[in-house]
Amino acid sequence: MGKHALRKYYNRLKKTNKITNLTQAQKQEIQAYYMDNYSVKVNPKWHEILYSISGVYRVDYMPFDVYGQLLERFSPFAYKKVLDDKVLYDWLLPDVNLPKRLYSSCNGVVYRYLTQYGG
């Protein structure tokens, strides 16, 4: 979910549920938990929504925005930008001394890069 979709979803939940505010101590506990375990700062609004709906306070509840960040960080798709569209560089830039390439991506598939010398 993108930021705009998350905001719309949050606002819809907020309109349909009475929000129970977390205490300052709970908010600090949430920040400490996510900083210690994931090195990210979180907005406790998702914890408030969950607490309001379920009546159960959980510091380890994974907010949507943090889940998305972690998914991007640990996903092989994070490397897609590094590997994408560089397969044609040898043909497009024949006179440029390019770094030795170990892997390439073509149509989303990652290949081991082989040179004409078997490298």
N, C-alpha and C positions, 0 to 999 in steps of 0.2 A: 504494500500500500504506500502511495506517495504521501507527502506531507499534507497536501490539500485534502486528499481522501480521508486521511486520519483525522484532520481537523473537523471535517463534516461529520464523520462517525462519532467523534467525541461530543460535538454539539448536539447531535441527535440523541445520544445517550443522556446527556445532561438535561435535555428538555423532558425526557420521559421518566427520569428518575430523580428523586430528591437526593441531592448530594450531601453526604455526611463528611464534613471537613476532618482531616487528620490533625492530630496535635503537632506542635512544633517538634516534640521529641520523636514522634513517628517519622516525620519528614527528614529529620537529621539521621535517623537510623537507616532509612531508605538510601539517602545519599552516601552514607558510609559503606553500606553493603555493596552498592554498585561501583563505587570508586575502588574499594578493596578487591572485588572479584572481577570486574570487567573494565576498570579504568575509564568509566563514562559517568557523566553527570546526567541524572534523569529528572524529568518533570513528574512530580508525584500525582498528577491529575488522574493517571490511569489507576493508581493504587486507590485513590478516593472513589473512583467509579466502581471498582471491584468491591471495595469495602461497603459502599452504599447499596449495591445489589445483593451481595451475599451475606453481609454482616460479619464477615471474617477478614481480619487484618492479617496480611502476609507480606513480609518484607521482601521475600524472594519472588513475588509475582513479576513476570517478565513483561514490561510495557511493550506495546506494538512498535514504537519507534526504536527502542533499544534492540528488539529482536531483529528488525530490519538492518540496523547497523552491524550487528554481530554476524548476520547472515552474509552481508556483503564482505565483511572483513575476513571471514573464514572460508568463503566460497571460492572454488576454482574460477568462477566467473570474474572474480576480482582481478585476475590476471589477463582477462580478455582484452582489455585496452592496451596492455603492453604487447600482446602478441598479434593483435588484429591488423590486417591490411599492410603488413610489411613483407608479404610474400613477393610482391611485385617490385620491390626496391631494386633488386639486381637488374631487372630489365628497364625500369624507369630511370635509374641513375647509374648507368654502366661505368662512368668515369669517376665515381665517388668511392673513396676507400671506406667501406662500411665495416662495422664491428662483426666479428665472427658470430654467426647465429647458430644456436643449438637446437631451437624449436621454432616452428612457424605455425600459424593458424590459417586455415582456408575453409570458408563457410562454416565456421564454428568448430571445426575439428582440428585438434592439435597434432602436428606431425614432428617427428625428429627431423631436423634439417640435415640433409646430406649434400656435401659439395661435390663438384666434379672429381675431386681427388679422394673421395671416399670418407671424408671427415664427418 
